[in-house]
């Protein structure tokens, strides 16, 4: 279609103030403004009717392609192209479709204008600005800039948001510094700004501000000064709201502090060990226990460095077991021996320390010192044992009493029954004689029992230092006639003149008298009795040994009855079975023990152990 | 010692020996009775009877608390002897110690002999006490 343009219209068009050209559907120039001819240095006659491609193929080849693009896809297009005459300027082309009265695109309108680099830069800047704003919103970082020359302070949107001021707020350097919390924060920021200005020092510091609404906030304020010819021109910086982070950090610090305080003040030894049982954390109790002034002295050390080797191995085995099975060891009684040899009893729990994958990386140990409790418990055990022994002794004694009295009374009963039924006078007097005998026996028995009761009832017997040699001298004097008659020899010459023992003198006297008498009474028929007394003392045990060369006792048969009441082991008219029973009671009343060694036909040795403690 | 000793009394208390003999005399001829003051003497007698092929006693009255060899030691020794004959052993004691009663139960399970347990005083002998012996007489 051939476009017809009237002369009048042409005239008007030529006077348009901008460089504009109209191109028809065939890409031929239909109209151009005079500005266009000037702009491109063209002549009307050569231009009108010429193809756009022919005009621009050399200088702005892009134009042809945009024109055809606009014909194929009607729309507004713009592009810039280098001005061949000036390096500093660009030509910006705008290409838009040209419609007829039926709104059908019949060609294109091209407009050209100069564009300087500055304008282009401004456009770039605008897009950077938008980018910066976007970034600042995402990262919560506000931007500010202080211009030293005009003393103007610029705050970005985010900076204003952080300070909780309105969008129209106009900050000044003094008010900006005034937002910082009085004291440390305000002093610091003032100094930093001053230093940046004077010493060209950039800064970055975590400080507190009070917002317009009165809220306390933690911010990281950073600044970078810019200089021109050695003079500060502006200070560019950021401000970042880190309140949440700082608060979280403080909370962690607080809970760590709480945990440390708790751990250090618990009366328990707490320690954390790594896979190789090296300590990685210890509390104050553990430090005190191991005599360390500082936890650092223990960190990195294993039990092998701190304890006796055997104990360390036990502890290590426990650690390994807990880590292997992932099963806590709870409330186990353990014994620790420190390098100095001191022993402590602990109630120990060991709990596996798991990493995020559920594997054991070490153990947490908690130990309670129960040494004192343990000692008390042992004391209590001892006491119970003593009580149990006493009780057993008492029951045993009750049986002895019952048995002995019963055997006499039953004899009375029997003899009295016979007496009542007996007719024969001779037999009657025989029974009466037996009754008298039974009565005497009962009296003897009662005397014996009384003696035993007396020994055992005398709880607070007074012990004193007894000189052994003097004591034996006394006993020997008392037995002089008896010993002489039996040609018995008492050998105690080896005893030290000063040897002494803590005992009840009367008991010791009676015990030795009894042992000497027995030694002679049960002498071997083939030899004269010889009794050897020796004495030794070590630490807190005194041992008196009485050795004879008599008959000896078959211990396999009689050992458990030897010290029993009314037990005799030899055919002897004077054997009553009371002597050793009384002696044993006396020795036990003094807190001692008696042991016997014997060989039939060779003799016996009685060893008396007396304990010095109390 | 004669072959006729069918009843043994073993007790260290001569009053008991006297009493037992007197009570037994009411039911059996005293010529059948032998008495010993401890277990060892009685055991010696039994061993010599076995050796000589003589009859061993049918009934034994046995005291527990005796010197040299007590009643339990005697029982132990008796159990170890090779005796086919079943002897009635009447344990006579004044002990009320439960331990003695338990020892009786212990021996009862371990011996073929008949074991009885009585506490003193014994005031009468009933036929069962010498049941084996009376059959023999």
Interface residues (C-beta under 8 A of the other chain):
Chain A: X399 X402 X403 X406 X407 X409 X410 X411 X413 X414 X415 X417 X418 X434 X437 X438 X557 X561 X566 X567 X568 X569 X570 X571 X575 X577
Chain B: X13 X15 X16 X18 X19 X22 X65 X67 X68 X70 X73 X94 X95 X96 X97 X119 X120 X121 X122 X123
